[in-house]
Amino acid sequence: MSTEIQTISDWRDYYELTKPRVVMLIVFTAIVGMFLAVPGWPGVAPLLLGTLGIGLAASGAAVFNHIFDARIDIHMLRTRGRPLPQGRISEPKALMFASTLCVISMIILWFAVNSLTALLTFFSLIGYAVIYTVFLKRATPQNIVIGGAAGAAPPVLGWTAVTGEIHSSALLLFLIVFIWTPPHFWALAIARKEEYAKVGIPMLPVTHGEAYTRLNILLYTILLVVITIVPYLTGMSGFIYLLTAITLDAVFLYHAIQMMRHPADLDWAMRTFKFSITYLGFLFAALLIDHYFLFQLSL
């Protein structure tokens, strides 16, 4: 019985290494990209195998992130309970796990989907797991802006998994996630400023102060409002998406303004961070629903 309990505990730790909640959002945006790439059904093979390959790659990148950040995670309240800092999983085992996930994902994407998706996924994986985590995160306060390109890639990966090519509409989806990333993450960085300062990570509120970061969150949110209207203006989406985007944008903007008005209240930073996750999920869900509503009207 004790062996079975230990096995279950081990797998829960491995599962935690993959950052499942983050990966689910990544996979969801990729799936939306797949469905938006074609008028009707994207096909079983691209949908299932593309999703599996992209999901495994994102999971592998998350594990590499845990490995490279283990030495600073132990000093941060938000991350000290993770499996690697607590020694529940050794770094060699985590490295083997991450490598296996990434290799399987590349095999699936290259041989069962298409080479373009495999290559783009590989570069995204390297961008997040190595370039961002190892170098940018520790080198510049603009780390999340530059590194955000890797996190914004999934909708493009989903699109190419179905069509085998990069389309301007896919790049628009990329741009939405890219602009969303800084206000999303800087809100958390404000709430965890002291922890980042303690471990020497030059997040924007650490290097330039909270007031400057709050201003940047507001400016990026305004830019996000503009960018999220573009799918409607270009005919990519209709009124369902437009009304949803306007509503979500208004709430996000409200949070950003409240952060400016109440600089001493860190609760607003965490509220903004948590809402931003809901924001992206509902925005992409609206894109998907609107897409098929327009498709039905065209029949």
Buried (B, 14 or more C-beta within 10 A) or exposed (E): EEEEEEEEEBEEBBEBBBBBEBBEBBBBBBBBBBBBBBEEEBBEEBBEBBBBBBBBBBBBBBBBBBBBBBEBBBEBEEBEEBBBBEEBBEBEBBEEBBEEBBEBBBEBBBEBBBEBBBBBBBBBBBBBBBBBBBEBBBEBBBBBBBBBBBBBBBBBBBBBBBBBEBBEBBBBBBBBBBBBBBBBBBBBBBBBBEBBBBBEBBBBBBBBEBEEBBBBBBEBBBBBBEBBBBBBEEEBBBEBBBEBBBEBBEBBBEBBBBBEEEEEEBEBBBBBBBBBBEBBBBBBBBBBBBBBBBEEEEE
